[in-house]
Amino acid sequence: MMTKHSIDINCDLGESINPQQWEADSHLMPYISSCNIACGGHAGNSESIKVTVANAVHNQLKIGAHPSYPDKDNFGRVSMTIGEQELRQTLRQQIESIAEECQRQNTKLHHIKPHGALYNDAAANKELAFIIAEEIKHFDAHIKLMGLAHSNLYSAAQELELDFLHEGFMDRNYHANTHLVPRGHMQALHKTLEESLTQALNLAKGQAINSIEGTPLTLKVDTICLHGDNPNAKDIAQRLYQLLREHDIEIS
């Protein structure tokens, strides 16, 4: 009997205080299964959180918090020098802002995925990864940590006995050592949608993808990121949804 494949598709949403963007986000939701909601560190406010949680509940999505360095000026995409206690405090505040809204709307927070520079720094820095994992466990040990597959975030989750969601990227290139090619590199992103779709399909099937060094790379992923800030995000989501259905892969 053939093994039936399934994959989670996640998207970072609620990253604007513009109601038109909230509407655009809602149009993506039928084609994904998880969302990571900005919680005020890099973007978002109480109203964007409220609307995005409501839309996620309506579309039966798993809801995640998307905390970042407290840096709206740079959209959380620049590494920060920040004291440990200050970082722990902002993580708690950001996570609580999503969890409290989930409680008000009779749903639960499912996972936490760091954003931007915090995500990348924690993937490479074991001490930072442990700070994030410790704050999650302190808040609620049943909440899952989502992070870069095979990174320090996974090691921290393992040691602290947190469930971990290995994340892969459809539109990003990888080095042979499983690290993402940095965004400043000319080969950071795929140049065509077809390349991204092929990579997503291979990740969903557990098949090898190509690293920029030319070495085949096989990653175990539980979830694939679809970037919601792409101007063509809805079209990409629809294409991915259809491709996975054609290959009998369930989005779950």
Secondary structure by P-SEA (a helix, b strand, c coil): cbbbbbbbbbbbccccccaaaaaaaaaacccccbbbbbcccccccaaaaaaaaaaaaaaccbbbbbbccccccccccccccccaaaaaaaaaaaaaaaaaaaaaacccccbbbbcaaaaaaaaccaaaaaaaaaaaaaacccbbbbcccccaaaaaaaaaccbbbbbbbcccccccccccccccccccccccaaaaaaaaaaaaacbbbbcccccbbbbbccbbbccccccaaaaaaaaaaaaaaaaccccc
